[in-house]
Amino acid sequence: SIARLDKLLKQSPEDDAAYEARGTARAKLGRLQEAAQDYSKAIQLLPTASLYRLRANIYEKMGRKDLAAKDRKEAERI
């Protein structure tokens, strides 16, 4: 649950997997801006192609095709 992940991140603020999981949970609830922020934090901690693709999908849903394209390009580069 998001509440459980919030608690985990208070204890371990450098846990990239927890940010990814919370971003995914938020995305499923339609909380796209928050999901993008969680994926961004996870990318700061550990930039992976899969994280860039996840954030690109969120940006696409938000109508930000420019940012989505940029993230997809970065995912291919990695």
Secondary structure by P-SEA (a helix, b strand, c coil): caaaaaaaaaaccccaaaaaaaaaaaaaacaaaaaaaaaaaaaaacccaaaaaaaaaaaaaacaaaaaaaaaaaaaac
